[in-house]
């Protein structure tokens, strides 16, 4: 039981620190409601004249997640490469599993459009029933750009 005493003391200190932080925050925080100027977005000291035309795209955060994922992978691969010969088959299997997890997360981000920059792609409404007659009708001479012109 003596071996767990430092862990229990550290846990107790962390709980006391968290409680004191909340109490100090409640006692020292200003009581006034924030003004409109304090709630407004701050961008490099420039006061915004108009609201942004659209929301900030989520793709930016997805690219940031890709960067973090590969950054973490590199951080773990350097030490592994240093002791590769000592780890033998176990180390190889573990790094293959780790690489598979990273690759699956990368596929997830790509499937969510993390690398699709440019205008948003709109889905076209498909024909309810596609037959040879409907296809000929859609691409026939009457529906072209020169429809109705005499030859």
C-alpha positions as CSV (number, residue, x, y, z in Angstrom):
1,X,0.0,0.0,0.0
2,X,3.0,2.3,0.6
3,X,3.7,2.2,-3.2
4,X,0.4,3.9,-4.0
5,X,0.8,6.7,-1.4
6,X,2.5,9.1,-3.9
7,X,-0.2,8.5,-6.5
8,X,-3.0,9.2,-4.0
9,X,-1.2,12.3,-2.8
10,X,-0.7,13.5,-6.4
11,X,-4.4,12.8,-7.1
12,X,-5.4,14.7,-4.0
13,X,-3.2,17.7,-4.9
14,X,-4.7,17.8,-8.4
15,X,-8.2,17.8,-7.1
16,X,-7.4,20.6,-4.6
17,X,-5.7,22.6,-7.4
18,X,-8.7,22.3,-9.7
19,X,-11.1,23.3,-6.9
20,X,-9.0,26.3,-5.9
21,X,-8.8,27.3,-9.6
22,X,-12.6,27.3,-9.9
23,X,-13.0,29.2,-6.7
24,X,-10.4,31.8,-7.6
25,X,-12.0,32.3,-11.0
26,X,-15.4,32.8,-9.5
27,X,-14.1,35.3,-6.9
28,X,-11.8,37.3,-9.3
29,X,-13.9,37.4,-12.4
30,X,-15.6,40.7,-13.4
31,X,-19.3,40.9,-12.6
32,X,-20.3,43.1,-15.5
33,X,-21.8,41.8,-18.7
34,X,-19.4,42.2,-21.7
35,X,-20.1,45.0,-24.1
36,X,-20.7,44.6,-27.8
37,X,-17.1,45.6,-28.5
38,X,-15.7,42.9,-26.3
39,X,-17.9,40.2,-27.8
40,X,-17.1,41.3,-31.4
41,X,-14.5,39.2,-33.4
42,X,-11.0,40.6,-33.3
43,X,-8.9,40.3,-36.4
44,X,-5.5,42.0,-36.3
45,X,-6.9,45.2,-34.8
46,X,-9.2,45.9,-37.7
47,X,-12.9,46.4,-36.7
48,X,-15.0,44.5,-39.2
49,X,-17.4,46.6,-41.2
50,X,-19.6,43.8,-42.5
51,X,-20.3,40.3,-41.5
52,X,-18.4,37.6,-43.4
53,X,-20.2,36.4,-46.5
54,X,-20.0,32.8,-45.4
55,X,-18.9,30.6,-42.6
56,X,-15.3,29.6,-42.4
57,X,-14.8,26.3,-44.3
58,X,-14.4,23.2,-42.3
59,X,-11.8,22.0,-44.9
60,X,-9.2,24.2,-43.2
61,X,-9.6,22.2,-40.0
62,X,-9.5,18.9,-41.8
63,X,-6.2,19.8,-43.4
64,X,-4.9,20.8,-40.0
65,X,-6.0,17.4,-38.7
66,X,-4.0,15.7,-41.5
67,X,-1.0,17.7,-40.6
68,X,-1.3,16.7,-36.9
69,X,-1.8,13.0,-37.8
70,X,1.3,12.8,-40.0
71,X,3.3,14.9,-37.5
72,X,2.5,12.5,-34.7
73,X,3.3,9.6,-37.0
74,X,6.8,11.0,-37.8
75,X,7.4,11.7,-34.1
76,X,6.7,8.0,-33.3
77,X,8.6,6.6,-36.3
78,X,11.9,8.2,-35.5
79,X,12.5,6.4,-32.2
80,X,11.2,3.2,-33.8
81,X,13.6,3.4,-36.6
82,X,16.5,3.9,-34.2
83,X,15.8,0.6,-32.4
84,X,14.3,-1.3,-35.3
85,X,16.8,-4.2,-35.1
86,X,16.2,-4.7,-31.4
87,X,12.4,-4.9,-31.7
88,X,12.4,-7.5,-34.5
89,X,9.1,-8.9,-35.6
90,X,7.1,-7.4,-32.7
91,X,8.3,-3.9,-33.6
92,X,7.5,-4.4,-37.3
93,X,4.0,-5.7,-36.5
94,X,3.3,-2.8,-34.2
95,X,4.4,-0.2,-36.7
96,X,2.3,-1.8,-39.4
97,X,-0.7,-1.6,-37.1
98,X,0.1,2.0,-36.3
99,X,0.5,2.8,-39.9
100,X,-2.8,1.2,-40.8
101,X,-4.6,3.3,-38.1
102,X,-3.0,6.5,-39.5
103,X,-3.9,5.5,-43.1
104,X,-7.5,4.8,-42.1
105,X,-7.7,8.2,-40.4
106,X,-6.3,9.8,-43.6
107,X,-8.9,8.0,-45.7
108,X,-11.6,9.3,-43.4
109,X,-10.4,12.9,-43.8
110,X,-10.1,12.6,-47.5
111,X,-13.6,11.1,-47.8
112,X,-14.9,14.1,-45.8
113,X,-13.4,16.4,-48.5
114,X,-10.3,17.6,-46.7
115,X,-8.4,17.9,-49.9
116,X,-11.2,19.1,-52.2
117,X,-10.4,22.8,-52.6
118,X,-12.4,24.9,-55.0
119,X,-16.1,25.4,-55.6
120,X,-18.5,23.0,-53.9
121,X,-19.7,20.3,-56.2
122,X,-23.5,20.1,-56.6
123,X,-25.2,16.8,-57.2
124,X,-27.4,16.7,-60.3
125,X,-30.8,15.1,-60.2
126,X,-30.7,11.8,-62.1
127,X,-33.4,10.7,-64.4
128,X,-36.0,8.5,-62.7
129,X,-35.7,5.8,-65.3
130,X,-32.8,5.7,-67.8
131,X,-33.7,4.0,-71.1
132,X,-32.2,4.2,-74.6
133,X,-35.1,6.6,-75.6
134,X,-34.4,9.0,-72.7
135,X,-30.7,9.0,-73.5
136,X,-31.3,9.7,-77.2
137,X,-33.7,12.4,-76.3
138,X,-31.3,14.1,-74.0
139,X,-28.3,14.1,-76.5
140,X,-30.3,14.3,-79.7
141,X,-29.9,17.1,-82.3
142,X,-32.9,19.0,-80.8
143,X,-31.3,19.5,-77.4
144,X,-27.9,20.8,-78.6
145,X,-26.7,24.4,-78.6
146,X,-27.8,24.9,-82.2
147,X,-31.3,23.5,-81.7
148,X,-33.9,25.0,-84.0
149,X,-31.4,26.4,-86.6
150,X,-31.6,25.5,-90.2
151,X,-28.7,23.6,-91.7
